[in-house]
Amino acid sequence: MALGVIARHYLAVTLNTGRGAGPLTNPRRVTINVHLRDADTGRCDTTRAPISVEQVRGWCTNPDTQVMIRPVRDLNDHVRVDAYEVPDRLADQADERDGSCVHPWCTRPARGCDKDHCQPYDRGGSTSSDNVAPFCRRHHRAKTPAGWRYRILTPYAYLWRSPDGHTYYRDGTGTTDLGRLTPD
């Protein structure tokens, strides 16, 4: 632990005197998105692990920590724009809402994923909260050519149909194989 503190705070150690060259002028910056759910707990996007309010308080009161406050996203707000490109506020909302790529069983974090129009924009689909979902690059590129189809049922809930006719339900708790259902 001590070695980590030294490594973060000093540029170099002069071997002749044993004294450090001085504190770093530009400490390493790490972005951690924390979502507090209630008065006691929350979750961290980076680790996906539960965290306590005390942990967040400790991070914020550490003199070596730079804290950046971002706007709170209302995950139930309906964002809509009249353009194909997904704006940051809509992309952030989709990332925070879904947490990962929405393809069945994929766990790749949503941050950095492509944002897909469920109903294609060039076929009348909107760029909006109820038509945009995060896809990792692999699943985004494979979705249409491979014959996968999906519908957004509600925020957080997706109904998938594979090329061979299997149906899957995907939500915030994971993926459920519904087997072969009748054609829609």
Beta strands, then each sheet from edge to edge (+ up, - down):
strand 1: 34-36
strand 2: 41-44
strand 3: 50-52
strand 4: 80-81
strand 5: 114-117
strand 6: 127-128
strand 7: 132-135
strand 8: 149-154
strand 9: 157-161
strand 10: 166-171
strand 11: 174-180
sheet 1: 1+ 2- 3+
sheet 2: 4+ 6-
sheet 3: 5+ 7-
sheet 4: 8+ 9- 10+ 11-
end
